[in-house]
Amino acid sequence: MADTIILYHLYKKHHWLMRGHTFYQLHLLLDKHASEQIELIDALGERVQTLGGVAIADPRHVAEVTKIKRPPNGVEEVPVMLSRLLEAHELIVGELRVAIDKTAANQDSGTNDLLVSQVLRTNETQVWFLAEHLVDTPLVRS
C-alpha cells in the first residue's frame, strides 16, 4: 500500500512537470493513471481494515516503509520521469506477484481477487501505456 501511495504522488509530480511536444497527451495520461492509483489505494486500505488491520496513511510512515526510491527535487527530462514511473511499477508488480501467491496459498480469495483483478491488471496496463511513450517512433512519417 505504501508503494502505491508513493506511485500516486510520483504520477501527480510528473503530471505537473510534464513538457515537450507530447505534453498534452502525457499530462492527461499521467493524471488518469494517478486517479486509477488513488482508487487502488482506497481499495487496498479498505481491504486491510476489513481483515482487522490498520491501513497505512500517515505520509511519514509511508516514507519510512516504501521501497520506491525518492526522486530528486526539481524537474527531470521526460524520458527519465517516465522511466522512474516504470521502475516504480516494476517494483510494485514484483511485490504483487509474491502477495498473489501468498494469498492463494492462504486461501484468502477476497484479497487474491483484489490483487489480481484490480491492482495487478491496473499496474500492467499502466506499464503498457507508459512504455509506448518511450519507444523511438517519429512523430511525422514521410
C-alpha positions in Angstrom: 0.0 0.0 0.0 2.8 2.4 0.8 4.4 1.9 -2.6 1.1 2.5 -4.3 0.7 5.8 -2.3 4.2 6.8 -3.4 3.4 5.9 -7.0 0.3 8.0 -6.9 2.4 11.0 -5.8 5.0 10.3 -8.5 2.3 10.4 -11.1 1.0 13.8 -9.8 4.5 15.2 -9.6 5.3 14.2 -13.2 1.8 15.2 -14.4 2.6 18.8 -13.2 6.2 18.8 -14.6 5.5 17.3 -18.0 6.6 19.3 -21.0 7.6 19.0 -24.6 5.8 18.1 -27.8 3.8 15.3 -26.2 2.9 17.5 -23.1 -0.8 17.4 -23.5 -1.2 13.7 -24.1 1.2 12.8 -21.3 -0.3 15.4 -18.9 -3.7 13.7 -19.4 -2.4 10.2 -19.3 -0.5 10.7 -16.0 -3.5 12.3 -14.4 -5.6 9.4 -15.5 -3.1 7.0 -14.0 -2.9 8.9 -10.8 -6.7 8.7 -10.5 -6.6 5.0 -11.0 -3.9 4.6 -8.4 -5.9 6.6 -5.8 -8.8 4.2 -6.4 -6.4 1.3 -5.7 -5.1 2.9 -2.5 -8.7 3.2 -1.3 -9.5 -0.4 -2.2 -6.3 -1.7 -0.5 -6.9 0.4 2.6 -10.5 -0.9 2.9 -9.3 -4.5 2.5 -6.7 -4.0 5.2 -9.4 -2.7 7.5 -11.8 -5.4 6.6 -9.2 -8.0 7.6 -8.8 -6.3 11.0 -5.5 -4.5 10.2 -4.7 -0.8 10.3 -4.2 0.8 6.9 -1.1 2.9 6.5 -1.8 6.5 5.7 0.5 8.9 7.5 2.9 10.4 5.0 5.9 10.0 7.4 5.1 6.3 7.9 4.6 5.8 4.1 8.0 7.3 3.5 9.6 5.0 6.1 8.2 1.8 4.6 8.1 2.3 0.9 10.6 0.5 -1.3 10.4 3.1 -4.0 13.4 5.5 -4.1 12.8 9.2 -3.6 13.2 11.1 -6.8 15.4 14.2 -6.9 13.9 17.6 -6.3 13.1 19.6 -9.3 12.4 18.7 -12.9 13.8 15.8 -14.9 13.7 15.1 -18.6 10.5 13.5 -19.8 12.0 10.1 -20.6 13.6 10.0 -17.1 10.3 10.8 -15.4 8.6 8.0 -17.4 11.4 5.6 -16.7 11.1 6.4 -13.0 7.3 5.6 -13.1 8.1 2.3 -14.9 10.7 1.4 -12.3 8.1 2.0 -9.5 5.6 -0.2 -11.4 8.2 -2.9 -11.8 8.8 -3.0 -8.0 5.1 -3.0 -7.3 4.3 -5.7 -9.8 7.1 -7.9 -8.4 5.8 -7.5 -4.9 2.2 -8.1 -6.1 3.2 -11.4 -7.7 4.6 -12.6 -4.3 1.5 -11.4 -2.5 -0.8 -13.1 -5.0 1.0 -16.4 -4.5 0.7 -16.0 -0.7 -3.0 -15.1 -0.7 -3.7 -18.1 -2.9 -1.7 -20.4 -0.6 -3.6 -19.0 2.4 -6.9 -19.3 0.7 -7.6 -15.6 1.1 -9.8 -15.4 -2.0 -11.0 -11.9 -1.4 -7.6 -10.4 -1.2 -6.3 -12.5 -4.0 -9.2 -11.3 -6.2 -8.4 -7.7 -5.4 -4.7 -8.1 -6.1 -5.2 -9.9 -9.4 -8.3 -8.3 -10.9 -7.7 -4.7 -9.8 -4.2 -4.0 -8.6 -2.1 -6.2 -10.9 -4.2 -5.5 -14.0 -4.2 -1.8 -13.5 -0.5 -1.7 -13.0 0.2 -3.9 -16.0 -2.0 -1.7 -18.2 -0.3 1.5 -17.0 3.1 0.0 -17.7 2.0 -0.7 -21.3 0.8 2.8 -21.8 3.9 4.4 -20.3 6.3 2.1 -22.2 4.8 3.1 -25.5 5.9 6.7 -24.9 9.5 5.5 -24.6 9.5 3.7 -28.0 11.6 5.6 -30.5 8.8 6.4 -33.1 9.0 9.5 -35.2 6.1 11.9 -34.8 5.8 12.5 -38.5 6.3 9.9 -41.2 7.3 10.9 -44.7 
